[in-house]
Amino acid sequence: RLVHDGIEAEVIDAFSIKPLDSETILGSVHKTGRVLTAEEHSIYGGLGSAVAELLAETTGVSARMARIGVQDSFGTSGGYDELFAAYGLNSDAIVTAVLELCDIR
């Protein structure tokens, strides 16, 4: 659990998409009402998609959700920090996504 500037965040290490840890994810959603997935690859067909399917197929669950990761684009090469900034995966991008998800920005 992280707290920063009045925002409390629960971080889940979803190291496996299959099997997806539905119990942990849904437990967090019930507490927070929000989901932000961050992936070091395409946002299509990965963790974000699996979580979105879980939320859509689970009765009684309502949550705002956003996904950050590589959009539908061709890859490029560069250093770790450069690529994370280019694809919106660095800490600044994650903070911005959280603030938007919480209607703060």
N, C-alpha and C positions, 0 to 999 in steps of 0.2 A: 504494500500500500504506500503510495507516494502522496505527499501534501505539498502544494506550492501555490502561493498567492491565493489561498482560499479554495483551491481546487484539489479534491481528493481523487486519486486515480488508483485503480487496482490493476496491476500488471500481471498478465497470465503468459507464461511461456508455453505456447502451443507448439511444442516440438514435433508433434505428429498430427497430420491432417486425417490420416486413416490409421487407427481409429481416432475420431475426433472426441475430445474430452467434453462431451455435451453437458455433463453434470456440472463441471467447473464453470463452463461458459455461461450456462443458464443461471447458475447461482450468482455470478457476477452481474449479469443483466438484471436480475431481480433487485439487486442492491443499488445499481447505478442508473439503469434505464438508458444507458448509452454503450455503444461498442465502437472502438476504433481498431482496425486491424492494420498492421504494418508488415509489408513483405518485401524481401530483397529480390523480387522478380515480378513478373506480370501480376496485376491484380485480378486478372481473369483466370478462373479455374484453380485458384489456390485457396489459401486460408479464408480470405474474405468471402469468397463465393460459398465455401462450405459453411461458414458461420451464418451468412445471409439465408442459405437454404434451411439451416437449423431453426433460425428465428421464424422464417415463413411457415414452417411445418409444425411449429410447437404452439398449441392452443393456449391462449391466455398470456402470451408474451408480446409486449409492445416495447420497442426500443428504437431510438435513433441510431443510425449506423453510418460510418464512413470508412472508406478503405484508402490507404496510401500505399504506393508502390509504383512500379513501372507501369505507366499508362500504355495504351496500344501504340507502341512505337518501336522502331528498330534500336537495337542496343548500340552503345558506343564504348570507347575504351578511355581509361584515365585512372587516376589515383583514387583510392578509397573515398577520401573526403570529397573530392571533386565529383565523383559519381553519385554519392549520397546526396549532395546538394543539388545536382542536376536532376535527379529523379524524385526530389522531395522527400527524402528519407532521413535527413539529418535532424538533429534535435530541434532546430528552429521550425522546420516543417511540421514536426510532430506536435510541438506546442501550438502552432497556428491551427492545426487540424482539431486539436482538443478544444481550443477556445471557440472555434466556429461550431463545433458539435454541441458545445454548452451555451451557445448563443451569447457569448461574451464579446466577440468581435463581429 
